[in-house]
Amino acid sequence: MKTCVLILENLRSVENTASIFRTAEGLGVVKIICVGTTPTPLDRFGRKRADFAKVSLGAENIDWEYMKTQDLGFMIQDLREQGFQILSLEQSSKSKNLKEFKSKKKFVLIVGNEVEGVSSEALEASEAILEIPMRGNKESLNVSVAAGIALFVLI
């Protein structure tokens, strides 16, 4: 079985984040790291968020932590030193087809902001950038849908 840590970088939507938590928990992700603006299951006063719990349906109990954006590079380096393969989900000239990619036994998947995507810092730190092949006129998917597809394929 593979071990996956999921990094959510500067997501904006509570609903997207909570949906990703639910999918990640169901697929066996061991930890979620919420970075920067990404909403967490707790509000800034440490209280459970009802809007988060409504969408995640109990998956907010997955192991998770919050970190500031400026600490992301250190976290990626620490995970790399623990033997994790660092992957980003993003459209790029350097992207590889998700369907054809084989992840290692331990990997990190970085998913980025709904509008701006994964930061250049995270992309540069990635061993591979993965892209979901699109067939229609739309060039991208909702971040929670894209994260679910990527996790399902990689795990």
N, C-alpha and C positions, 0 to 999 in steps of 0.2 A: 504494500500500500504506500502511496505517495504522501509526503508531508507538505502542506501548503500554508504559507503565511500570506495574507492578502493585505496590501497597502492601498488605502483609499485616500488619494491626494487632492485636497481642496475641493471636494464635492460640495454642492450648494444645497441640494434637496434632501430634506428629512425622509421623504418617501423613497427616493432612490437609494439612499444609504440603508434604510431599514429593510428594503426589499433585498438588497445585496446581503445583508446580515442573514436573512432568512434562507436565501439560496446557499450561501457559504456554509451555514450550519448544517443544512441538509446534505451537502456534498462532502462534509468532513474536514473543512478548513480548520486548522488548529488555532489560528489567532488572526484577528483583524486589527490593523493599526490605522487609526483615523488621524489624518494629518491636516493641520491648518484649519480651514473653514469647514471641514467635514463634520456634520452633526454626529453626536454620540448619543447613546441611550440615556445619558444623564444630562440635565441642563447645567448651566454654569454655577448653580447652587448645589449641585450634587443630587438633585431630585430626579426620579424616573420620569421620562417624557412620555406622556400618554399618546402623543401623535406617533412617536417612534414605535411604541409597543403595539399600537393598533395595526401597523403594517408588518412588523417583524414576528408577531404572534409567538412570543417566547424565545425567539432566537437571539434576543438582546443579551441572553445569558452566556453566549459564546465568549471565550477569552478575548478580550479586546483592551486596547490602551489608546490614549490620545497623546500626540506629540505636536510640537510647534513645527512649522514649515522649515525653519532654519536648522532643525535637528535631523531632518530626513537623510542627509548625506551620511551622518554618523551612524544612523540606524541601518542603512543599506550596507555600509562597510562592516558593521557588526554581524549582520546576517550572512554576508559573504564569508566572513571568517568562521562562521559556524557551519559552513559547507553548503549554504543555500545558493542555488542558481537564481540570478536576478533577471526577471522578465518584465517587460512593459507591454501593455495593450494599447497600441496607438497606430494611426495611419502615418506612414513615413516612407521616404524613398529607401530606407534601410529595413523596412518591415519584411518579415517572413510570413508566409501563409500559415495561419493557425492550424489548419487541418493537416498540414504536412510536417508539423513540428513535434518533436518528442522531448518532453521535459525530463529533467533528471528526477531522481527519487525525492529530493528535497528542493523545493523551489518557492520563490516569492513572486507574486503577481502584483504589479503596480497598475492601478486604474486611476485615471485622472479626471479632472474637472469636466463638467458637462459641455462647456463651450470651448475652453482652451486646451483640454486634454492633459496629458502627462507633461510635467515640466521638463525643460531641456536638461536640467541637472540629473533628474531621474533617468531620462533616456540615455544620457552619456554613461551613467553608472550601470546600465543594463547590459547583460550578456547577449540578449536577443530582444528585438522589438517585434511583436506579433500583431498581425492584422487579420480580421475576419473578412474573408472575401465576400464582396457584395455583388449581386447580380442585377438589382433594379436601378432606378434612377437616383434613389436616395444613397448618399455617400456614407452614412453612419447610422448607428443604432442608439437607442437610449442606453445610458451607461449601465443601468441595472440589468438590462437584457444582454448587453455585450459582456459584462462580467460573468453572468450566468453561463453563457455559451462558452466562453474561454475556460472557466473553471471546469465545466463538464468535459470538455475536450482534453484538458491537461491532466486532470485527476484520473 
